[in-house]
Amino acid sequence: MKAIRIKEFGGPDVMNLEEVPDLKPGAGQVVVRLRAIGVNPVETYMRAGTYPRKPSLPYTPGTDGAGTVESVGPALNTKEAARFKPGDRVYIAGSLSGAYAEQSLCDERFVFPLPLSVSFAQGAAMNIPYSTAFRALFHRANARGGETVMVHGASGAVGIAAVQLARAAGLRVVGTVGSDRGRQLVAAEGAHEILDHKAPGHFDEALALTGGRGYDVILEMLANANLGRDLPILAPKGRVVVVGSRGPVEIDARHTMTRDASILGMSMWNATTEEIVSIHSTLVAGLENKTLRPIVGQEIPLAEAARSHIAVMKAGAYGKIVLIP
């Protein structure tokens, strides 16, 4: 099979498409023939060698994808029936071998059924974006129906997931975007109000939309740019969940004191196996009842993976970038 291999940390050009041996599943494992592969910003940090978790070289990047089951290893518990058989449509929530490839070796627990109504490209958009949005909203912020949430970067993959999940749970949703195209997308996906995050006064506008009360929950995708301005627009007992940050930030902690507010960090690396399985069981139900509708912004050939790493870091996010083997 063909796979992207990284033999040294560096820029996008360190990714090369190579021929590698086909994969074989062990006990409790599944090999998936990938039809689409999700690209996430974290993979660019890992490739550059700047992420706290450094993979052992050489390696194949990626954790997200969708396709069909190619082979299934023996069950770990012989009393339980196999969950999958060859030919089943699935998406993956993690990869033992790396996902930028034609095949992926997966822990069977992190493979989930893909409804017929959902394309492989949409399935590849599920894992990190939707599990991140779900964990941020419901595991970290404990968001509840009737609350008001602000989603920064709402037109990106995590942002769209958060908008859809929050609407399905009965929250009032305000999203920020950086383009007219993004505004149209976020409106179509259910945000009640949309703000231009390039406008100098958009934090004042955001507060005004709540009648001055503030936000119960803010999902922050770029804390180094926004966290200091998030805190003054929180409601009493409001929570900011830091989903992403690209550097240090200065804040006035008094804003947390006067509101009994919380700043909550979040990383999917900290989720337990039980939490991951629970999250994706809920996400599959959302795909089945069509409350969740992954948006694919770009499809790029696997051989051009370097281009995908440039694209995923550009401003003006619009849906998910996927690679096609």
Backbone bond lengths (Angstrom), bond angles and torsions (degrees), N, CA, C in turn:
res aa  C-N    CA-C-N  psi(-1)  N-CA   C-N-CA  omega(-1)  CA-C   N-CA-C  phi
1 M - - - 1.466 - - 1.522 109.34 -
2 K 1.323 115.49 166.87 1.459 121.77 177.37 1.524 109.16 -101.73
3 A 1.341 115.40 142.27 1.457 121.34 -180.00 1.520 109.65 -150.77
4 I 1.320 116.05 149.24 1.458 121.47 171.47 1.528 108.18 -77.29
5 R 1.323 116.52 130.45 1.464 121.35 178.33 1.534 108.94 -122.57
6 I 1.335 114.35 138.31 1.462 121.98 176.73 1.523 107.91 -117.66
7 K 1.333 116.33 119.66 1.473 120.93 -175.91 1.525 112.62 -107.51
8 E 1.334 115.58 -10.28 1.465 120.06 175.43 1.522 107.76 -153.40
9 F 1.321 116.55 150.15 1.457 120.44 178.19 1.526 109.17 -75.08
10 G 1.338 114.89 146.57 1.458 118.80 -179.32 1.507 111.82 164.90
11 G 1.341 115.73 -154.91 1.449 121.94 -178.27 1.514 112.60 -74.38
12 P 1.329 117.13 179.52 1.464 121.48 -178.30 1.525 114.00 -54.78
13 D 1.336 117.35 -27.35 1.466 120.53 -176.11 1.528 113.47 -72.94
14 V 1.352 118.79 -4.35 1.474 119.36 176.55 1.527 111.31 -79.26
15 M 1.337 117.08 -5.78 1.464 120.57 178.67 1.523 109.72 -88.76
16 N 1.327 116.32 124.29 1.460 121.05 -178.88 1.523 110.50 -129.68
17 L 1.327 115.57 140.22 1.463 121.31 177.91 1.521 108.31 -85.04
18 E 1.349 115.70 122.80 1.460 121.09 -176.83 1.521 110.64 -131.55
19 E 1.316 115.27 161.35 1.466 121.68 173.12 1.529 107.80 -89.08
20 V 1.339 116.51 125.94 1.464 121.87 -179.88 1.528 108.78 -131.71
21 P 1.332 118.64 162.97 1.462 119.97 -178.47 1.527 112.90 -63.85
22 D 1.331 116.17 147.73 1.455 120.65 173.73 1.517 109.86 -61.92
23 L 1.327 115.78 155.85 1.452 121.94 -175.51 1.529 111.27 -95.15
24 K 1.318 115.75 150.38 1.466 121.93 176.94 1.525 108.62 -129.33
25 P 1.333 117.74 133.72 1.461 119.73 -176.82 1.521 112.80 -81.03
26 G 1.323 115.65 143.44 1.454 121.42 171.28 1.516 109.57 -97.38
27 A 1.302 117.38 -166.28 1.464 121.46 179.99 1.525 110.79 -62.63
28 G 1.323 115.78 130.72 1.455 120.93 179.26 1.512 114.25 73.81
29 Q 1.332 116.82 16.36 1.463 120.85 -177.47 1.528 111.72 -119.91
30 V 1.330 114.40 160.73 1.458 122.64 179.47 1.524 108.31 -136.21
31 V 1.322 117.85 138.86 1.457 121.77 169.66 1.521 108.11 -101.07
32 V 1.319 115.74 126.36 1.457 122.09 -179.40 1.525 109.29 -110.90
33 R 1.323 116.34 129.42 1.467 121.89 172.24 1.526 106.49 -82.73
34 L 1.322 116.28 108.63 1.459 120.95 -173.20 1.522 111.89 -78.69
35 R 1.330 115.00 136.03 1.466 122.09 175.23 1.525 111.31 -108.49
36 A 1.328 116.19 -17.10 1.465 121.90 176.47 1.521 108.09 -157.12
37 I 1.327 116.96 149.21 1.465 123.21 -173.22 1.527 108.47 -133.26
38 G 1.322 116.57 130.76 1.457 120.26 179.75 1.518 112.41 -82.55
39 V 1.324 116.46 140.97 1.469 123.39 177.33 1.525 108.28 -110.31
40 N 1.331 116.83 129.39 1.463 122.33 -177.37 1.522 110.79 -127.04
41 P 1.350 117.67 147.53 1.465 119.73 179.67 1.521 113.85 -54.34
42 V 1.335 118.37 -35.42 1.465 120.49 -177.94 1.530 111.64 -58.01
43 E 1.333 116.37 -29.88 1.469 119.67 -179.65 1.520 111.89 -69.19
44 T 1.329 117.16 -26.31 1.466 119.52 176.40 1.523 110.63 -72.50
45 Y 1.345 116.93 -36.27 1.470 120.35 178.38 1.526 110.06 -68.29
46 M 1.327 116.47 -41.11 1.464 119.83 178.30 1.521 111.10 -63.31
47 R 1.320 116.14 -44.54 1.460 120.99 179.56 1.523 111.21 -60.09
48 A 1.331 116.05 -38.10 1.466 120.58 -179.16 1.523 111.93 -76.46
49 G 1.346 118.04 -15.13 1.446 121.42 -178.02 1.512 113.85 81.95
50 T 1.352 117.57 16.16 1.463 121.42 -176.79 1.523 112.88 -101.80
51 Y 1.334 117.51 -3.65 1.460 121.02 -178.07 1.529 108.95 -86.47
52 P 1.360 118.22 145.49 1.467 119.54 179.98 1.530 114.09 -55.88
53 R 1.347 116.48 -33.91 1.462 120.19 176.56 1.523 108.62 -91.73
54 K 1.299 117.38 111.56 1.466 120.49 179.63 1.531 109.44 -104.30
55 P 1.328 117.57 119.43 1.464 119.44 177.05 1.516 111.16 -69.18
56 S 1.314 116.57 153.86 1.461 121.15 176.15 1.523 109.95 -74.16
57 L 1.310 116.31 133.02 1.458 121.64 179.80 1.521 110.62 -83.60
58 P 1.330 118.26 147.57 1.461 127.23 -11.12 1.531 110.60 -77.72
59 Y 1.333 116.17 161.40 1.457 118.72 -179.60 1.526 110.59 -152.08
60 T 1.321 114.39 163.08 1.462 122.82 173.00 1.521 107.80 -105.40
61 P 1.317 119.47 122.92 1.471 120.63 -176.51 1.525 112.29 -76.21
62 G 1.333 114.16 169.93 1.458 120.45 170.16 1.511 115.66 101.61
63 T 1.339 114.62 146.39 1.465 122.33 179.73 1.523 112.63 -130.15
64 D 1.335 117.69 -12.44 1.465 121.44 -170.94 1.517 111.59 -114.06
65 G 1.316 116.68 142.02 1.460 120.08 176.72 1.510 111.07 -178.95
66 A 1.319 115.32 173.73 1.460 121.83 177.50 1.515 108.82 -148.91
67 G 1.315 116.20 150.56 1.458 120.98 -179.37 1.507 110.26 176.01
68 T 1.330 116.01 -143.78 1.457 121.15 -179.18 1.530 110.12 -124.58
69 V 1.315 115.44 146.57 1.459 120.29 177.92 1.521 109.39 -66.18
70 E 1.343 116.30 127.44 1.458 121.08 179.87 1.529 111.55 -98.62
71 S 1.324 117.26 -40.23 1.463 120.63 178.10 1.519 109.21 -155.98
72 V 1.337 114.46 153.88 1.459 121.16 -176.08 1.519 108.63 -128.01
73 G 1.342 116.69 130.33 1.454 121.08 177.74 1.519 111.45 -79.08
74 P 1.321 117.43 171.63 1.461 120.72 178.50 1.531 111.03 -63.20
75 A 1.340 115.54 147.82 1.459 120.32 -179.38 1.514 110.63 -69.21
76 L 1.340 115.76 144.69 1.457 120.20 175.67 1.525 110.44 -69.61
77 N 1.331 114.51 -35.57 1.464 120.76 177.09 1.523 107.85 -112.39
78 T 1.303 117.81 106.81 1.466 121.14 -174.74 1.517 112.86 -67.41
79 K 1.348 117.95 -11.77 1.464 120.56 179.09 1.529 111.77 -83.17
80 E 1.343 116.92 -12.39 1.462 121.06 -178.78 1.519 110.13 -101.75
81 A 1.338 116.02 139.03 1.456 121.01 177.16 1.531 109.59 -72.24
82 A 1.337 115.82 148.08 1.463 120.40 178.16 1.526 109.85 -63.24
83 R 1.333 116.87 138.53 1.468 120.69 179.89 1.523 111.75 -76.60
84 F 1.338 117.15 -27.20 1.457 120.17 -174.21 1.520 111.00 -132.15
85 K 1.324 114.07 159.06 1.465 121.07 175.02 1.523 107.46 -136.40
86 P 1.334 118.30 159.42 1.462 120.26 179.56 1.537 111.40 -53.78
87 G 1.320 114.53 136.00 1.454 120.90 179.92 1.511 114.57 99.33
88 D 1.338 118.05 -15.96 1.460 120.79 179.82 1.531 110.38 -64.67
89 R 1.333 114.98 139.31 1.466 120.74 174.39 1.521 108.67 -80.94
90 V 1.345 117.08 130.54 1.458 121.40 -175.81 1.526 110.93 -146.21
91 Y 1.341 115.27 162.21 1.462 120.33 162.93 1.519 107.11 -123.12
92 I 1.324 116.21 158.08 1.460 120.81 -174.73 1.526 110.59 -114.38
93 A 1.335 114.52 148.92 1.461 121.56 177.76 1.522 108.60 -121.52
94 G 1.290 115.48 57.05 1.457 122.17 -177.61 1.515 110.52 131.30
95 S 1.324 116.07 153.31 1.462 121.32 -178.29 1.517 109.81 -142.02
96 L 1.321 116.22 134.62 1.461 121.20 176.53 1.529 112.15 -79.43
97 S 1.324 116.36 -23.23 1.468 121.47 -175.04 1.518 113.22 -110.39
98 G 1.346 117.85 -10.54 1.460 122.11 -172.50 1.514 110.34 99.32
99 A 1.316 116.65 144.59 1.465 120.72 -172.05 1.526 114.88 -101.95
100 Y 1.339 119.02 -10.85 1.463 119.74 178.86 1.528 108.19 -80.18
101 A 1.320 115.52 70.25 1.461 120.52 -172.12 1.521 109.78 -163.96
102 E 1.320 115.37 171.08 1.460 119.89 176.98 1.520 112.06 -76.83
103 Q 1.345 117.14 -24.29 1.459 122.23 177.02 1.522 109.74 -130.34
104 S 1.339 115.01 154.74 1.452 119.88 175.49 1.522 109.01 -137.08
105 L 1.339 115.46 131.89 1.457 121.49 174.04 1.522 107.62 -90.99
106 C 1.343 116.42 125.94 1.458 120.79 -172.42 1.516 112.32 -131.68
107 D 1.314 115.68 147.34 1.456 122.04 165.85 1.527 106.88 -65.33
108 E 1.310 116.91 126.55 1.471 121.11 -174.97 1.523 112.29 -57.30
109 R 1.331 117.76 -28.40 1.470 121.21 -179.45 1.527 111.89 -66.50
110 F 1.355 116.63 -23.21 1.461 120.36 -176.34 1.532 112.32 -106.13
111 V 1.317 115.83 26.60 1.460 122.69 174.04 1.523 107.08 -114.88
112 F 1.339 117.11 135.06 1.456 120.86 -172.68 1.528 110.74 -134.15
113 P 1.332 116.63 147.75 1.467 119.97 -177.41 1.523 112.23 -67.18
114 L 1.330 115.94 140.73 1.462 122.57 178.74 1.523 108.66 -108.96
115 P 1.327 117.74 113.37 1.469 119.89 -179.00 1.529 112.07 -57.88
116 L 1.327 116.03 151.09 1.461 121.11 -179.16 1.527 112.16 -60.15
117 S 1.325 117.17 -27.60 1.465 121.00 -177.92 1.521 112.82 -75.95
118 V 1.352 117.33 -6.69 1.464 122.05 -175.69 1.520 109.11 -110.07
119 S 1.331 117.12 127.75 1.464 120.60 -178.84 1.527 110.56 -72.34
120 F 1.333 115.84 162.51 1.460 119.68 176.30 1.525 111.09 -61.75
121 A 1.336 117.20 -38.71 1.470 120.01 178.51 1.525 110.49 -62.41
122 Q 1.325 116.92 -39.80 1.466 119.89 176.70 1.528 110.64 -66.92
123 G 1.316 116.97 -39.04 1.460 120.16 177.18 1.520 112.14 -61.05
124 A 1.326 116.51 -36.58 1.469 121.04 178.28 1.524 111.72 -68.94
125 A 1.328 116.73 -15.80 1.462 121.73 179.31 1.525 112.85 -90.51
126 M 1.333 117.92 3.54 1.456 120.70 -171.45 1.523 114.83 -83.67
127 N 1.313 118.41 -51.90 1.461 119.86 -161.14 1.526 114.40 -58.06
128 I 1.306 118.81 -77.56 1.465 119.24 -173.80 1.526 112.30 -65.16
129 P 1.337 120.94 -45.96 1.469 118.45 -178.97 1.532 113.36 -59.38
130 Y 1.329 117.38 -50.67 1.459 119.21 -173.34 1.523 112.44 -77.93
131 S 1.319 118.11 -37.73 1.466 118.38 177.92 1.520 110.80 -68.24
132 T 1.338 117.41 -35.93 1.468 120.89 176.36 1.522 110.89 -63.66
133 A 1.330 116.70 -48.43 1.468 120.44 -179.84 1.524 110.88 -61.94
134 F 1.333 116.47 -42.20 1.470 120.26 -178.97 1.527 110.46 -64.21
135 R 1.328 116.65 -48.42 1.466 119.79 -177.41 1.527 110.94 -65.18
136 A 1.333 116.75 -38.85 1.466 120.07 178.83 1.527 110.92 -63.40
137 L 1.320 116.32 -46.57 1.465 120.50 -176.51 1.519 112.65 -70.61
138 F 1.327 116.88 -47.82 1.460 119.92 -165.87 1.527 114.86 -107.35
139 H 1.333 118.22 -30.68 1.459 119.60 177.76 1.526 111.56 -87.35
140 R 1.325 117.61 -38.58 1.466 120.18 -176.71 1.535 111.46 -94.18
141 A 1.332 118.56 -50.22 1.465 120.83 -176.43 1.519 113.05 -86.10
142 N 1.354 117.41 -14.32 1.468 120.88 -175.73 1.526 111.32 50.89
143 A 1.333 115.94 45.61 1.464 121.02 -178.91 1.522 110.32 -63.14
144 R 1.333 115.28 143.51 1.453 121.54 -177.71 1.515 110.47 -130.71
145 G 1.326 115.32 151.94 1.456 120.34 176.97 1.514 111.20 -53.78
146 G 1.337 117.21 139.17 1.450 122.49 -178.26 1.514 113.47 95.20
147 E 1.340 118.18 -16.37 1.452 120.30 176.77 1.527 110.31 -80.85
148 T 1.343 114.75 166.20 1.462 121.29 179.02 1.516 109.19 -111.44
149 V 1.341 116.08 129.11 1.459 121.51 -178.34 1.521 109.72 -121.02
150 M 1.321 116.00 139.61 1.455 122.44 172.89 1.523 107.81 -108.47
151 V 1.320 116.43 126.48 1.457 122.03 -179.49 1.520 108.27 -111.89
152 H 1.330 116.37 107.23 1.465 119.88 174.78 1.535 108.99 -71.65
153 G 1.331 116.80 145.57 1.459 120.00 177.90 1.520 111.48 60.24
154 A 1.326 115.83 46.25 1.467 120.55 -170.83 1.518 114.20 -69.37
155 S 1.333 118.53 -14.74 1.470 119.66 -179.42 1.524 112.94 -90.68
156 G 1.345 117.25 -4.64 1.464 120.25 175.85 1.523 111.00 -79.68
157 A 1.319 116.49 176.77 1.462 120.45 -174.75 1.526 111.78 -62.57
158 V 1.343 118.29 -46.79 1.463 120.55 178.25 1.519 110.07 -68.55
159 G 1.319 116.74 -38.63 1.459 120.75 -179.96 1.518 112.72 -61.40
160 I 1.330 117.26 -47.16 1.460 121.17 178.61 1.529 110.25 -61.18
161 A 1.335 115.94 -43.36 1.464 119.54 177.81 1.522 110.51 -58.65
162 A 1.329 117.42 -43.00 1.458 121.37 -179.16 1.524 111.50 -65.33
163 V 1.324 116.89 -40.96 1.465 120.31 178.74 1.529 110.06 -60.95
164 Q 1.319 117.05 -48.54 1.461 120.70 -178.75 1.531 111.54 -63.65
165 L 1.329 117.46 -45.11 1.463 121.15 -179.22 1.527 111.36 -65.48
166 A 1.327 117.11 -41.91 1.462 120.31 -179.09 1.530 111.45 -66.63
167 R 1.321 116.72 -41.98 1.467 119.67 177.51 1.517 110.77 -62.21
168 A 1.337 117.08 -42.94 1.465 120.47 -179.20 1.526 111.44 -64.00
169 A 1.345 116.92 -25.95 1.463 121.12 -179.09 1.529 113.11 -93.28
170 G 1.335 117.52 2.08 1.456 120.68 175.08 1.501 116.05 86.63
171 L 1.351 117.74 21.84 1.458 119.97 176.33 1.526 110.38 -90.19
172 R 1.321 115.71 155.88 1.462 120.82 169.52 1.521 106.98 -85.09
173 V 1.333 117.50 129.62 1.467 122.12 -170.04 1.520 111.30 -117.19
174 V 1.331 115.94 125.38 1.462 122.82 171.25 1.525 106.61 -116.41
175 G 1.321 117.12 125.57 1.459 121.13 -179.10 1.511 111.17 -116.23
176 T 1.333 117.07 150.77 1.456 120.95 173.02 1.523 109.33 -112.88
177 V 1.326 115.55 142.90 1.465 122.21 -178.11 1.519 108.71 -139.47
178 G 1.343 115.83 171.03 1.454 119.80 -179.20 1.509 114.60 -122.15
179 S 1.347 117.35 8.40 1.466 119.98 -178.90 1.519 110.11 -152.71
180 D 1.339 115.66 159.32 1.468 120.53 176.72 1.530 110.49 -63.58
181 R 1.340 116.48 -37.17 1.460 120.17 178.34 1.531 110.61 -62.85
182 G 1.335 115.55 -42.50 1.458 119.97 177.56 1.513 111.83 -64.82
183 R 1.330 117.34 -38.22 1.467 121.55 178.32 1.523 110.69 -60.85
184 Q 1.319 116.72 -44.55 1.464 120.35 -179.90 1.530 110.81 -63.84
185 L 1.332 116.49 -40.18 1.452 120.44 -179.97 1.525 111.12 -64.34
186 V 1.326 116.96 -48.57 1.460 121.25 -176.27 1.533 110.77 -66.59
187 A 1.329 116.23 -34.71 1.468 119.57 175.75 1.526 110.33 -64.69
188 A 1.325 116.33 -43.25 1.462 120.54 -179.34 1.520 111.88 -64.66
189 E 1.347 116.84 -28.73 1.462 120.67 -178.16 1.521 113.03 -89.47
190 G 1.348 117.37 0.75 1.459 118.66 167.24 1.506 118.36 113.95
191 A 1.331 120.38 4.10 1.460 119.77 177.74 1.525 109.91 -64.10
192 H 1.342 116.05 138.51 1.468 119.94 -179.98 1.522 111.71 -74.62
193 E 1.334 115.47 -37.72 1.472 121.27 179.46 1.515 108.16 -138.48
194 I 1.351 115.85 149.31 1.460 120.66 -177.92 1.526 108.75 -134.57
195 L 1.329 116.23 133.58 1.452 122.06 -179.60 1.521 110.58 -120.21
196 D 1.326 116.02 151.95 1.460 122.70 176.49 1.516 108.33 -88.29
197 H 1.346 117.43 111.15 1.462 118.28 -176.68 1.532 113.16 -74.00
198 K 1.339 117.07 -3.48 1.466 119.84 174.22 1.525 111.52 -85.86
199 A 1.339 117.39 -15.72 1.471 121.31 -178.37 1.530 109.42 -74.47
200 P 1.339 118.98 131.08 1.472 121.75 -175.75 1.531 113.24 -56.70
201 G 1.323 117.64 -34.36 1.465 120.23 -174.52 1.511 114.63 -99.91
202 H 1.344 117.70 22.99 1.464 116.45 -171.83 1.534 113.05 -72.62
203 F 1.326 118.47 -22.03 1.470 118.66 175.24 1.529 110.42 -71.23
204 D 1.324 117.57 -36.64 1.467 120.66 174.75 1.530 110.19 -64.74
205 E 1.319 116.03 -42.05 1.470 119.93 176.83 1.517 110.74 -61.60
206 A 1.332 115.94 -41.59 1.463 120.48 -179.38 1.526 110.70 -60.68
207 L 1.331 117.47 -44.12 1.460 120.63 179.65 1.526 110.68 -65.05
208 A 1.331 116.03 -40.12 1.462 119.85 -179.89 1.527 111.83 -62.10
209 L 1.334 117.56 -32.34 1.464 120.70 179.84 1.530 112.08 -64.73
210 T 1.338 116.94 -20.17 1.468 120.92 178.49 1.528 111.66 -98.19
211 G 1.327 117.25 8.07 1.457 120.00 -176.45 1.509 112.66 67.77
212 G 1.330 116.10 23.09 1.461 121.29 178.90 1.517 114.15 87.85
213 R 1.347 117.99 -5.95 1.475 120.50 -178.36 1.518 112.12 -72.34
214 G 1.329 117.84 -39.20 1.451 121.97 -178.53 1.518 112.76 101.64
215 Y 1.318 115.29 -179.49 1.471 122.37 -172.58 1.523 111.31 -101.26
216 D 1.314 115.11 136.23 1.456 120.16 175.05 1.529 111.02 -70.49
217 V 1.347 115.39 -37.24 1.465 121.09 -178.12 1.525 109.01 -139.14
218 I 1.325 116.82 136.71 1.463 122.29 170.74 1.520 107.35 -126.16
219 L 1.333 116.43 125.94 1.462 121.18 173.25 1.514 107.77 -95.66
220 E 1.319 116.17 115.09 1.464 122.44 -171.56 1.524 110.72 -106.13
221 M 1.334 115.78 112.05 1.461 121.33 -178.71 1.530 112.83 -89.96
222 L 1.338 117.25 -15.85 1.466 121.15 -176.74 1.528 108.43 -142.38
223 A 1.329 115.34 72.34 1.459 120.85 -171.51 1.521 112.83 -61.46
224 N 1.333 117.78 -33.91 1.462 119.73 -178.40 1.520 111.92 -63.05
225 A 1.327 118.12 -24.29 1.456 121.77 179.65 1.526 112.49 -95.18
226 N 1.337 117.44 -29.99 1.461 119.68 -166.11 1.519 116.94 -120.11
227 L 1.325 119.20 -20.32 1.461 119.57 -168.46 1.523 112.77 -57.64
228 G 1.324 117.02 -40.41 1.458 119.85 -179.74 1.510 112.96 -62.37
229 R 1.324 117.41 -26.49 1.463 120.97 178.68 1.525 112.43 -95.33
230 D 1.342 117.00 -15.27 1.467 119.92 175.07 1.522 111.63 -68.83
231 L 1.325 116.75 -42.29 1.461 120.71 -170.88 1.531 113.26 -59.48
232 P 1.347 120.35 -41.36 1.464 119.23 -179.61 1.536 114.36 -68.89
233 I 1.349 118.19 -13.47 1.463 118.65 -179.38 1.537 111.53 -108.13
234 L 1.333 116.49 18.21 1.458 120.30 174.06 1.521 110.26 -82.16
235 A 1.321 115.81 147.25 1.459 122.14 171.86 1.528 109.37 -77.75
236 P 1.335 118.71 167.66 1.457 119.88 171.83 1.530 110.65 -54.14
237 K 1.349 115.73 132.83 1.467 123.58 -176.28 1.536 112.57 63.44
238 G 1.334 116.22 23.03 1.461 120.87 178.40 1.518 112.09 -69.70
239 R 1.341 114.88 156.61 1.467 121.08 -176.98 1.525 110.07 -129.39
240 V 1.331 116.32 130.23 1.462 121.86 169.93 1.521 107.30 -104.31
241 V 1.329 116.66 126.68 1.463 120.25 175.08 1.526 107.97 -105.63
242 V 1.327 116.26 120.03 1.461 121.06 -179.46 1.522 108.23 -85.92
243 V 1.327 114.80 106.62 1.459 122.27 179.57 1.523 110.59 -91.75
244 G 1.332 116.95 -31.37 1.461 121.04 -178.74 1.514 111.72 -151.52
245 S 1.331 116.02 149.81 1.460 122.00 176.36 1.519 108.26 -159.33
246 R 1.304 116.39 144.09 1.457 120.34 -178.39 1.524 112.43 -119.98
247 G 1.322 116.98 22.41 1.454 119.19 179.13 1.513 111.13 166.62
248 P 1.331 117.38 -178.74 1.466 121.53 -179.72 1.521 111.47 -72.90
249 V 1.341 115.19 163.15 1.461 120.44 179.92 1.523 108.98 -145.34
250 E 1.329 116.32 148.23 1.462 121.22 175.70 1.525 108.72 -106.63
251 I 1.338 116.93 131.43 1.457 121.34 179.51 1.521 109.91 -128.39
252 D 1.337 115.30 161.93 1.448 121.96 170.50 1.531 106.55 -101.50
253 A 1.320 116.94 102.59 1.468 121.56 -174.15 1.521 112.74 -64.73
254 R 1.331 118.16 -14.94 1.462 119.66 178.39 1.524 111.83 -62.03
255 H 1.335 116.22 -26.70 1.470 118.40 178.23 1.523 111.26 -65.92
256 T 1.323 117.80 -28.26 1.462 119.59 176.36 1.525 110.45 -75.92
257 M 1.338 117.05 -33.25 1.459 121.27 -177.76 1.523 111.50 -68.48
258 T 1.325 116.70 -45.94 1.462 119.99 -175.54 1.522 112.54 -69.52
259 R 1.324 117.16 -19.09 1.467 120.72 -177.53 1.530 113.27 -110.49
260 D 1.332 118.17 -1.67 1.473 120.06 -168.35 1.529 109.57 52.71
261 A 1.322 115.77 40.58 1.464 121.23 -173.38 1.525 111.05 -86.01
262 S 1.329 114.87 163.85 1.467 121.25 -178.89 1.522 110.26 -129.57
263 I 1.338 115.58 139.32 1.461 122.36 169.39 1.522 106.23 -109.18
264 L 1.314 116.86 118.68 1.464 122.15 -173.04 1.526 110.05 -116.59
265 G 1.315 116.19 125.33 1.454 119.67 173.14 1.517 110.22 -82.35
266 M 1.330 116.71 159.85 1.457 120.38 179.69 1.507 111.27 -153.90
267 S 1.311 116.34 132.19 1.461 121.56 172.70 1.513 107.92 -144.32
268 M 1.314 116.95 135.97 1.462 119.90 177.56 1.520 111.92 -66.16
269 W 1.336 118.04 -19.46 1.460 120.53 176.81 1.522 110.93 -61.32
270 N 1.336 117.31 -24.26 1.462 121.00 -176.95 1.528 113.18 -89.03
271 A 1.319 117.29 -6.58 1.469 120.11 -179.50 1.523 110.63 -72.66
272 T 1.323 116.58 140.00 1.454 120.73 177.22 1.530 109.97 -78.65
273 T 1.334 115.79 164.80 1.467 120.00 176.38 1.515 110.21 -57.90
274 E 1.312 117.58 -42.26 1.463 121.25 -179.60 1.523 110.91 -62.67
275 E 1.340 117.30 -40.82 1.462 120.37 178.59 1.524 110.96 -65.08
276 I 1.327 116.79 -43.02 1.470 120.28 -179.45 1.521 110.82 -62.05
277 V 1.326 116.93 -46.24 1.465 120.49 179.83 1.524 110.35 -62.63
278 S 1.325 117.13 -41.60 1.460 120.99 178.83 1.530 111.50 -63.62
279 I 1.338 116.34 -45.52 1.465 120.53 179.22 1.523 110.56 -57.50
280 H 1.321 116.87 -48.96 1.464 119.40 -174.62 1.525 112.42 -73.22
281 S 1.313 118.16 -26.11 1.463 119.44 172.61 1.527 109.98 -62.05
282 T 1.334 116.01 -39.91 1.467 120.57 176.75 1.520 111.24 -69.26
283 L 1.332 116.85 -40.28 1.465 120.32 -179.37 1.528 111.39 -65.40
284 V 1.325 117.83 -40.52 1.469 120.23 177.58 1.524 110.07 -60.26
285 A 1.337 116.47 -41.11 1.468 119.45 177.39 1.523 110.62 -61.51
286 G 1.330 117.10 -37.77 1.462 120.79 177.59 1.517 112.73 -65.59
287 L 1.342 116.76 -36.62 1.466 120.06 174.97 1.524 110.44 -66.01
288 E 1.326 115.75 -40.79 1.465 119.94 -177.49 1.520 111.49 -66.70
289 N 1.332 117.45 -39.86 1.474 118.28 -179.72 1.523 113.29 -93.13
290 K 1.336 115.89 2.79 1.458 124.26 171.71 1.531 114.01 68.63
291 T 1.343 116.90 20.54 1.458 118.57 169.07 1.522 111.19 -76.66
292 L 1.353 115.90 -20.55 1.461 121.20 175.83 1.518 108.76 -110.10
293 R 1.337 115.69 129.01 1.455 122.16 -175.00 1.527 108.92 -138.36
294 P 1.330 118.88 85.41 1.467 120.02 -178.51 1.528 111.96 -55.95
295 I 1.321 114.97 138.51 1.469 121.76 -179.71 1.524 108.66 -107.55
296 V 1.323 116.33 123.10 1.461 122.03 177.99 1.525 108.70 -100.20
297 G 1.322 115.50 120.64 1.456 119.99 -178.23 1.511 113.73 -90.33
298 Q 1.350 117.10 -37.83 1.465 121.24 -178.96 1.522 110.14 -144.18
299 E 1.322 116.20 142.48 1.456 122.65 170.53 1.528 107.82 -117.74
300 I 1.344 116.49 123.63 1.459 123.19 -174.14 1.525 108.53 -125.17
301 P 1.331 118.81 136.64 1.474 119.58 177.67 1.527 112.27 -59.06
302 L 1.330 116.71 144.26 1.464 121.28 179.56 1.527 111.63 -54.66
303 A 1.324 116.81 -37.48 1.465 120.50 -179.66 1.532 112.41 -61.75
304 E 1.343 117.07 -19.31 1.465 121.83 -179.98 1.521 110.91 -106.48
305 A 1.324 116.66 35.23 1.467 120.88 -178.88 1.529 112.25 -56.66
306 A 1.319 116.96 -33.75 1.468 119.66 178.83 1.524 110.85 -57.95
307 R 1.324 116.09 -39.69 1.478 119.94 179.08 1.518 111.10 -64.37
308 S 1.337 116.88 -34.77 1.459 119.84 -179.59 1.524 111.05 -66.32
309 H 1.343 117.46 -32.82 1.457 120.16 -179.77 1.523 111.74 -73.52
310 I 1.293 116.73 -26.54 1.469 120.08 173.34 1.524 109.63 -74.42
311 A 1.321 116.55 -43.72 1.458 121.65 -176.79 1.523 112.53 -65.60
312 V 1.344 117.03 -38.91 1.466 119.40 -173.66 1.531 111.98 -70.46
313 M 1.321 117.26 -17.74 1.460 120.69 -179.74 1.525 113.22 -98.07
314 K 1.319 117.58 -0.73 1.462 120.84 179.82 1.529 110.63 -77.23
315 A 1.334 115.38 151.01 1.458 120.41 175.14 1.537 108.81 -69.75
316 G 1.324 114.92 164.47 1.458 119.71 178.33 1.504 112.79 79.40
317 A 1.341 116.86 42.51 1.469 121.27 -177.56 1.524 111.31 -57.82
318 Y 1.326 115.22 144.36 1.452 121.06 178.03 1.535 107.53 -145.29
319 G 1.327 115.85 96.74 1.459 119.08 178.43 1.516 112.75 67.91
320 K 1.321 114.18 -159.32 1.463 122.38 -172.41 1.526 111.88 -102.21
321 I 1.333 116.28 143.13 1.468 122.42 171.73 1.519 108.07 -97.06
322 V 1.337 116.80 128.39 1.466 120.51 178.61 1.519 109.55 -126.18
323 L 1.326 114.39 150.47 1.468 122.35 173.96 1.518 108.50 -99.63
324 I 1.330 116.05 143.72 1.456 121.85 179.32 1.538 108.80 -116.04
325 P 1.353 117.61 114.67 1.474 119.51 -179.36 1.527 111.73 -64.07
